[in-house]
Amino acid sequence: MIIVSDYRNHPIEVNAVAVDGRHNAEVRILKLFAREKPPVEVVTCYKLTAKHAEWSGELWARRWVDLRAGHSDRKED
């Protein structure tokens, strides 16, 4: 399990989930001071190890937060 306590005001929790001998990531992106239940997304990545699936899930979650919050590192030409 990976827990990022505060990424741009969004705590992130990532768990590996075993599927057919491989691993996917189950991601929860929370909002600070929000009372609603956090959405749970399953990131399909089919990694060989749980740790690699969790890393992929964390990367996906950080990108999701960046896109939703308008903090993308991509520069438009």
Buried (B, 14 or more C-beta within 10 A) or exposed (E): EBEBEEBEEBBBBBBBBEEEEBBBBBBBBBEEEEEEEBEEBEBEBEBEEBEBBBBBBBBBBBEBBBEEEEEEEEEEE
